[in-house]
Amino acid sequence: MNSPCPEFDVFLRACPSRPTLEHVTGRWGILALGGLSKGPLRFNELRRRVDGVSEKMLSQTLHALERDGLVHREAQPTNPPRVDYSLTPLGQETAERLVALIELVQGRMPEVIEAQRRYDEARGGR
């Protein structure tokens, strides 16, 4: 795979794009970006949307995605404080591609489940 910028090659160990790719494609990153793809959400709204993520993990994920320029955090000076999360233009472009992947996988789950069944059956029902 050729990178548009020769100094960035994710297949090289020292490439600085690797951590960002991990943030985006990790379990919680892909779900957080997908969850924000329809519009801004408050922290707890996003946490409810991404079922199973702990407060700590979602917070860490959002901080990493914000640092990478994919998520925008806006704190409102209200009592109690209100914090909204939204996607930046780069985050929106990234989320569109991730949502397409999510939809592909979801739509093909019957085939995946059948493949898993055949695999397990061939290996003695593991």
GULUMDO-500005 format. One record per residue: chain; residue number from 0; x negated, y, z of N, C-alpha, C, O in turn. Coordinates in nm, 3 decimals, padded with zeros to 5 digits, always signed. Atoms other than C-alpha are relative to their C-alpha. Layout:
// GULUMDO-500005
R  chain    n      n_x      n_y      n_z     ca_x     ca_y     ca_z      c_x      c_y      c_z      o_x      o_y      o_z
R      A  NUM        X        Y        Z        X        Y        Z        X        Y        Z        X        Y        Z
...
END
This chain:
// GULUMDO-500005
R  chain    n      n_x      n_y      n_z     ca_x     ca_y     ca_z      c_x      c_y      c_z      o_x      o_y      o_z
R      A    0  -00.086  -00.117  +00.000  +00.000  +00.000  +00.000  -00.090  +00.123  +00.000  -00.174  +00.138  +00.088
R      A    1  +00.081  -00.121  +00.009  -00.153  +00.330  -00.105  +00.066  +00.113  +00.075  +00.185  +00.140  +00.058
R      A    2  -00.050  -00.113  -00.076  -00.114  +00.621  +00.129  -00.015  +00.126  -00.084  -00.115  +00.139  -00.154
R      A    3  +00.016  -00.124  +00.075  -00.049  +00.965  -00.025  -00.119  +00.080  +00.050  -00.174  +00.163  -00.022
R      A    4  +00.115  -00.066  -00.061  -00.322  +01.086  +00.208  -00.102  -00.108  +00.032  -00.078  -00.188  +00.122
R      A    5  +00.092  +00.112  -00.021  -00.628  +00.860  +00.191  -00.051  -00.014  +00.144  -00.093  -00.123  +00.183
R      A    6  +00.047  +00.012  -00.138  -00.723  +00.941  +00.551  +00.101  -00.068  +00.091  +00.070  -00.101  +00.205
R      A    7  -00.103  +00.068  -00.078  -00.397  +00.783  +00.670  +00.035  -00.133  -00.066  +00.101  -00.137  -00.170
R      A    8  -00.029  +00.135  +00.050  -00.378  +00.409  +00.616  +00.038  -00.084  +00.121  -00.049  -00.126  +00.199
R      A    9  -00.052  +00.068  -00.117  -00.159  +00.231  +00.870  -00.062  -00.138  +00.020  -00.058  -00.192  +00.131
R      A   10  +00.061  +00.131  -00.012  -00.339  -00.094  +00.798  -00.140  +00.006  +00.062  -00.199  -00.098  +00.094
R      A   11  +00.128  -00.018  -00.068  -00.660  +00.049  +00.945  +00.023  +00.023  +00.148  +00.109  +00.102  +00.187
R      A   12  -00.016  -00.003  -00.146  -00.697  +00.006  +01.321  +00.001  +00.140  +00.057  +00.081  +00.169  +00.146
R      A   13  +00.013  -00.134  -00.059  -00.794  +00.367  +01.389  +00.095  +00.103  -00.061  +00.088  +00.220  -00.025
R      A   14  -00.089  -00.096  +00.066  -00.523  +00.524  +01.173  +00.096  +00.063  +00.102  +00.163  -00.009  +00.176
R      A   15  -00.089  -00.067  -00.095  -00.332  +00.787  +01.373  +00.149  -00.018  -00.031  +00.234  +00.019  +00.049
R      A   16  -00.141  +00.024  +00.029  -00.009  +00.688  +01.197  +00.054  -00.123  +00.073  +00.175  -00.139  +00.084
R      A   17  -00.047  +00.121  -00.068  +00.004  +00.358  +01.387  +00.085  +00.028  +00.123  +00.194  -00.029  +00.135
R      A   18  -00.086  -00.027  -00.117  +00.132  +00.499  +01.719  +00.136  +00.057  -00.040  +00.238  +00.020  +00.019
R      A   19  -00.128  -00.056  +00.043  +00.399  +00.700  +01.537  +00.088  -00.109  -00.059  +00.208  -00.113  -00.030
R      A   20  -00.077  +00.111  +00.055  +00.507  +00.392  +01.343  +00.054  -00.088  +00.111  +00.167  -00.137  +00.103
R      A   21  -00.046  +00.078  -00.115  +00.528  +00.205  +01.673  +00.115  +00.071  +00.072  +00.212  +00.007  +00.113
R      A   22  -00.107  -00.076  -00.066  +00.740  +00.484  +01.825  +00.131  -00.011  -00.079  +00.238  -00.026  -00.021
R      A   23  -00.117  +00.002  +00.087  +00.977  +00.479  +01.527  +00.063  -00.138  -00.010  +00.185  -00.152  -00.006
R      A   24  -00.053  +00.135  +00.027  +01.009  +00.104  +01.479  +00.011  -00.087  +00.123  +00.058  -00.201  +00.114
R      A   25  -00.017  +00.076  -00.122  +00.995  -00.010  +01.839  +00.148  -00.017  +00.032  +00.232  +00.054  -00.023
R      A   26  -00.140  +00.031  -00.033  +01.313  -00.152  +01.990  +00.081  +00.125  +00.031  +00.190  +00.143  -00.024
R      A   27  -00.080  -00.115  -00.043  +01.423  +00.173  +02.151  -00.012  +00.117  -00.096  +00.082  +00.196  -00.107
R      A   28  +00.017  -00.111  +00.095  +01.282  +00.415  +01.891  +00.099  -00.008  -00.114  +00.165  +00.090  -00.148
R      A   29  -00.091  +00.016  +00.114  +01.481  +00.273  +01.602  +00.145  +00.022  +00.044  +00.224  +00.080  -00.031
R      A   30  -00.138  -00.017  -00.049  +01.798  +00.265  +01.814  +00.028  +00.145  +00.040  +00.139  +00.194  +00.017
R      A   31  -00.019  -00.141  -00.036  +01.748  +00.618  +01.949  +00.017  +00.085  -00.125  +00.106  +00.170  -00.132
R      A   32  -00.011  -00.076  +00.125  +01.691  +00.758  +01.600  +00.131  -00.031  -00.071  +00.198  +00.059  -00.122
R      A   33  -00.128  +00.038  +00.059  +01.987  +00.562  +01.467  +00.117  +00.061  +00.074  +00.214  +00.105  +00.013
R      A   34  -00.105  -00.059  -00.082  +02.200  +00.684  +01.756  +00.017  +00.148  -00.022  +00.128  +00.200  -00.013
R      A   35  -00.005  -00.145  +00.023  +02.113  +01.045  +01.682  +00.028  +00.035  -00.145  +00.041  +00.153  -00.178
R      A   36  -00.013  -00.028  +00.144  +02.164  +01.009  +01.307  +00.131  +00.068  -00.036  +00.139  +00.135  -00.140
R      A   37  -00.131  -00.062  +00.029  +02.528  +01.124  +01.324  +00.013  +00.140  +00.060  +00.110  +00.210  +00.033
R      A   38  -00.006  -00.133  -00.058  +02.449  +01.437  +01.524  -00.057  +00.002  +00.140  -00.087  -00.103  +00.197
R      A   39  +00.059  -00.015  -00.132  +02.320  +01.575  +01.854  +00.080  -00.073  +00.107  +00.202  -00.087  +00.099
R      A   40  -00.061  +00.065  -00.115  +02.388  +01.390  +02.177  -00.070  +00.045  +00.127  -00.189  +00.077  +00.126
R      A   41  +00.062  -00.020  -00.130  +02.331  +01.456  +02.543  -00.068  -00.130  +00.040  -00.038  -00.235  -00.015
R      A   42  +00.079  +00.117  -00.041  +02.094  +01.217  +02.720  +00.090  -00.119  +00.035  +00.069  -00.229  -00.017
R      A   43  -00.085  +00.111  -00.044  +02.367  +01.009  +02.885  +00.090  -00.052  -00.112  +00.124  -00.171  -00.113
R      A   44  -00.076  +00.047  +00.116  +02.572  +00.996  +02.565  -00.085  -00.095  -00.084  -00.039  -00.200  -00.129
R      A   45  +00.091  +00.084  +00.077  +02.271  +00.856  +02.384  -00.029  -00.130  +00.075  -00.038  -00.236  +00.014
R      A   46  +00.025  +00.120  -00.080  +02.204  +00.615  +02.669  +00.117  -00.098  -00.009  +00.096  -00.219  -00.016
R      A   47  -00.117  +00.087  +00.016  +02.559  +00.482  +02.644  +00.004  -00.059  -00.141  +00.043  -00.174  -00.159
R      A   48  +00.000  +00.047  +00.140  +02.523  +00.455  +02.265  -00.101  -00.113  -00.019  -00.073  -00.210  -00.090
R      A   49  +00.107  +00.100  +00.011  +02.199  +00.256  +02.298  +00.012  -00.093  +00.122  -00.065  -00.084  +00.217
R      A   50  -00.032  +00.090  -00.110  +02.340  -00.013  +02.523  -00.123  -00.085  +00.039  -00.189  -00.145  -00.045
R      A   51  +00.108  +00.084  -00.050  +02.081  -00.184  +02.743  -00.130  +00.073  +00.027  -00.219  +00.017  +00.091
R      A   52  +00.124  -00.074  -00.025  +01.813  +00.086  +02.747  +00.007  +00.062  +00.139  +00.110  +00.116  +00.179
R      A   53  +00.005  -00.064  -00.131  +01.704  +00.203  +03.090  -00.022  +00.150  -00.017  -00.068  +00.197  -00.121
R      A   54  +00.021  -00.145  +00.003  +01.695  +00.571  +03.174  -00.148  +00.032  -00.024  -00.182  +00.121  -00.102
R      A   55  +00.145  -00.022  +00.013  +01.315  +00.552  +03.206  -00.048  -00.027  -00.142  -00.123  +00.054  -00.198
R      A   56  +00.045  +00.033  +00.135  +01.265  +00.380  +02.869  +00.053  +00.098  -00.104  -00.019  +00.136  -00.196
R      A   57  -00.054  -00.096  +00.094  +01.498  +00.616  +02.686  -00.073  +00.133  +00.013  -00.104  +00.197  -00.088
R      A   58  +00.073  -00.125  -00.023  +01.323  +00.915  +02.843  -00.138  -00.007  -00.064  -00.179  +00.086  -00.133
R      A   59  +00.134  +00.017  +00.059  +00.979  +00.782  +02.741  +00.009  -00.001  -00.153  -00.074  +00.060  -00.220
R      A   60  -00.017  +00.008  +00.145  +01.104  +00.704  +02.391  +00.027  +00.137  -00.059  -00.033  +00.175  -00.159
R      A   61  -00.033  -00.133  +00.051  +01.256  +01.049  +02.343  -00.120  +00.095  +00.009  -00.140  +00.176  -00.081
R      A   62  +00.120  -00.085  -00.011  +00.938  +01.218  +02.469  -00.097  -00.032  -00.112  -00.152  +00.059  -00.174
R      A   63  +00.092  +00.040  +00.108  +00.727  +01.018  +02.221  +00.051  +00.049  -00.135  -00.027  +00.101  -00.216
R      A   64  -00.057  -00.043  +00.128  +00.964  +01.094  +01.933  +00.000  +00.153  -00.013  -00.015  +00.206  -00.123
R      A   65  +00.009  -00.147  +00.001  +00.972  +01.462  +02.030  -00.143  +00.043  -00.031  -00.165  +00.133  -00.112
R      A   66  +00.142  -00.033  +00.025  +00.592  +01.473  +02.037  -00.038  -00.025  -00.145  -00.118  +00.049  -00.203
R      A   67  +00.028  +00.033  +00.141  +00.585  +01.312  +01.691  +00.075  +00.090  -00.098  +00.055  +00.080  -00.219
R      A   68  -00.071  -00.094  +00.086  +00.817  +01.583  +01.559  +00.127  -00.056  -00.062  +00.176  -00.002  -00.162
R      A   69  -00.120  +00.063  +00.055  +01.118  +01.357  +01.499  +00.127  +00.039  +00.075  +00.236  +00.038  +00.018
R      A   70  -00.114  -00.035  -00.086  +01.344  +01.466  +01.786  -00.022  +00.139  +00.057  -00.133  +00.177  +00.094
R      A   71  +00.002  -00.132  -00.062  +01.429  +01.813  +01.912  +00.078  -00.007  +00.130  +00.190  -00.059  +00.134
R      A   72  -00.063  -00.004  -00.132  +01.511  +01.861  +02.280  +00.034  +00.144  +00.031  -00.052  +00.233  +00.025
R      A   73  -00.042  -00.135  -00.034  +01.714  +02.163  +02.379  +00.067  -00.001  +00.136  +00.173  -00.061  +00.155
R      A   74  -00.054  -00.011  -00.136  +01.772  +02.242  +02.746  +00.084  +00.127  +00.010  +00.038  +00.236  -00.024
R      A   75  -00.090  -00.114  -00.019  +02.069  +02.467  +02.821  -00.011  +00.048  +00.144  -00.010  -00.034  +00.237
R      A   76  +00.012  -00.051  -00.136  +02.035  +02.696  +03.122  +00.136  +00.006  +00.071  +00.186  +00.113  +00.102
R      A   77  -00.130  +00.008  -00.067  +02.358  +02.578  +03.283  -00.018  -00.073  +00.133  -00.123  -00.130  +00.161
R      A   78  +00.004  +00.072  -00.126  +02.441  +02.435  +03.621  +00.116  -00.099  +00.001  +00.231  -00.055  +00.005
R      A   79  +00.131  +00.067  +00.005  +02.405  +02.139  +03.612  -00.064  +00.019  -00.138  +00.003  +00.051  -00.235
R      A   80  +00.070  -00.019  +00.128  +02.139  +02.156  +03.340  +00.056  -00.094  -00.107  +00.093  -00.208  -00.078
R      A   81  -00.046  +00.081  +00.113  +02.246  +02.030  +02.999  -00.115  -00.010  -00.100  -00.176  +00.091  -00.137
R      A   82  +00.106  +00.022  +00.097  +01.996  +01.875  +02.760  +00.059  -00.074  -00.119  +00.119  -00.181  -00.104
R      A   83  -00.048  +00.061  +00.124  +02.086  +01.799  +02.399  -00.120  -00.047  -00.081  -00.225  +00.018  -00.085
R      A   84  +00.102  +00.055  +00.088  +01.882  +01.584  +02.164  +00.056  -00.006  -00.141  +00.171  -00.044  -00.162
R      A   85  -00.040  +00.005  +00.140  +01.895  +01.612  +01.787  -00.122  -00.039  -00.083  -00.235  -00.040  -00.033
R      A   86  +00.109  +00.036  +00.088  +01.688  +01.505  +01.491  -00.052  +00.123  -00.072  +00.024  +00.212  -00.110
R      A   87  +00.061  -00.102  +00.084  +01.445  +01.735  +01.317  +00.021  -00.044  -00.146  +00.068  -00.155  -00.169
R      A   88  -00.011  +00.046  +00.140  +01.443  +01.728  +00.935  -00.081  -00.128  -00.026  -00.034  -00.217  -00.096
R      A   89  +00.078  +00.124  +00.014  +01.164  +01.467  +00.951  +00.069  -00.116  +00.069  +00.071  -00.227  +00.017
R      A   90  -00.073  +00.104  -00.073  +01.362  +01.272  +01.209  +00.123  -00.045  -00.076  +00.155  -00.164  -00.077
R      A   91  -00.118  +00.036  +00.077  +01.674  +01.285  +00.991  -00.038  -00.087  -00.120  +00.029  -00.187  -00.147
R      A   92  +00.046  +00.080  +00.115  +01.485  +01.156  +00.687  -00.041  -00.141  +00.045  -00.009  -00.240  -00.021
R      A   93  +00.043  +00.129  -00.054  +01.331  +00.879  +00.897  +00.121  -00.082  +00.042  +00.128  -00.201  +00.013
R      A   94  -00.120  +00.070  -00.049  +01.666  +00.790  +01.057  +00.082  -00.055  -00.116  +00.137  -00.165  -00.106
R      A   95  -00.076  +00.048  +00.116  +01.835  +00.761  +00.716  -00.056  -00.133  -00.049  +00.019  -00.224  -00.082
R      A   96  +00.063  +00.124  +00.046  +01.585  +00.493  +00.617  +00.018  -00.112  +00.102  +00.038  -00.227  +00.065
R      A   97  -00.019  +00.100  -00.105  +01.614  +00.316  +00.951  +00.144  -00.049  +00.003  +00.169  -00.169  +00.021
R      A   98  -00.141  +00.039  +00.000  +01.994  +00.318  +00.938  +00.026  -00.093  -00.118  +00.103  -00.188  -00.105
R      A   99  -00.015  +00.091  +00.114  +01.973  +00.160  +00.591  -00.052  -00.140  +00.036  +00.010  -00.240  -00.001
R      A  100  +00.054  +00.128  -00.044  +01.755  -00.115  +00.741  +00.094  -00.067  +00.100  +00.120  -00.187  +00.091
R      A  101  -00.094  +00.053  -00.099  +01.993  -00.159  +01.035  +00.122  -00.057  -00.070  +00.166  -00.168  -00.038
R      A  102  -00.119  +00.046  +00.073  +02.289  -00.188  +00.798  -00.029  -00.125  -00.081  +00.055  -00.215  -00.090
R      A  103  +00.039  +00.119  +00.075  +02.102  -00.438  +00.581  -00.004  -00.123  +00.091  +00.054  -00.227  +00.059
R      A  104  +00.013  +00.113  -00.093  +02.018  -00.661  +00.878  +00.137  -00.040  +00.054  +00.171  -00.158  +00.056
R      A  105  -00.134  +00.031  -00.052  +02.369  -00.634  +01.027  +00.085  -00.071  -00.104  +00.155  -00.167  -00.074
R      A  106  -00.081  +00.056  +00.107  +02.529  -00.712  +00.693  -00.042  -00.140  -00.042  +00.038  -00.215  -00.099
R      A  107  +00.051  +00.130  +00.042  +02.311  -01.017  +00.635  -00.012  -00.098  +00.117  -00.074  -00.203  +00.102
R      A  108  +00.011  +00.087  -00.117  +02.344  -01.168  +00.983  +00.055  -00.141  -00.021  -00.002  -00.235  +00.033
R      A  109  -00.041  +00.139  +00.022  +02.549  -01.467  +00.864  -00.110  -00.085  -00.064  -00.128  -00.201  -00.029
R      A  110  +00.112  +00.072  +00.063  +02.252  -01.565  +00.643  -00.113  -00.025  +00.101  -00.174  -00.132  +00.102
R      A  111  +00.106  +00.014  -00.102  +02.007  -01.505  +00.928  +00.037  -00.110  +00.098  -00.046  -00.196  +00.131
R      A  112  -00.044  +00.101  -00.097  +02.211  -01.715  +01.169  -00.007  -00.139  -00.062  -00.047  -00.235  +00.005
R      A  113  +00.009  +00.129  +00.068  +02.234  -01.995  +00.913  -00.146  -00.044  -00.015  -00.177  -00.161  +00.006
R      A  114  +00.143  +00.033  +00.011  +01.858  -01.981  +00.851  -00.056  -00.044  +00.135  -00.134  -00.139  +00.141
R      A  115  +00.045  +00.038  -00.134  +01.796  -01.996  +01.227  +00.050  -00.139  +00.037  -00.022  -00.219  +00.095
R      A  116  -00.057  +00.131  -00.028  +02.029  -02.294  +01.257  -00.078  -00.110  -00.073  -00.112  -00.212  -00.014
R      A  117  +00.076  +00.098  +00.078  +01.848  -02.480  +00.976  -00.141  -00.018  +00.056  -00.190  -00.130  +00.067
R      A  118  +00.135  +00.004  -00.057  +01.509  -02.394  +01.124  -00.002  -00.083  +00.129  -00.083  -00.174  +00.146
R      A  119  -00.008  +00.069  -00.128  +01.607  -02.513  +01.472  +00.032  -00.149  -00.018  -00.024  -00.235  +00.050
R      A  120  -00.039  +00.137  +00.028  +01.769  -02.827  +01.334  -00.119  -00.081  -00.054  -00.139  -00.196  -00.015
R      A  121  +00.116  +00.066  +00.059  +01.456  -02.914  +01.133  -00.110  -00.025  +00.104  -00.194  -00.112  +00.084
R      A  122  +00.102  +00.015  -00.104  +01.246  -02.880  +01.449  +00.057  -00.066  +00.125  +00.008  -00.044  +00.236
R      A  123  -00.052  +00.079  -00.112  +01.457  -03.105  +01.667  +00.095  +00.074  +00.090  +00.108  +00.040  +00.207
R      A  124  -00.103  -00.069  -00.079  +01.723  -02.860  +01.783  -00.052  +00.099  +00.102  +00.018  +00.131  +00.198
R      A  125  +00.054  -00.101  -00.093  +01.495  -02.612  +01.961  +00.083  +00.123  +00.004  +00.051  +00.217  +00.078
END
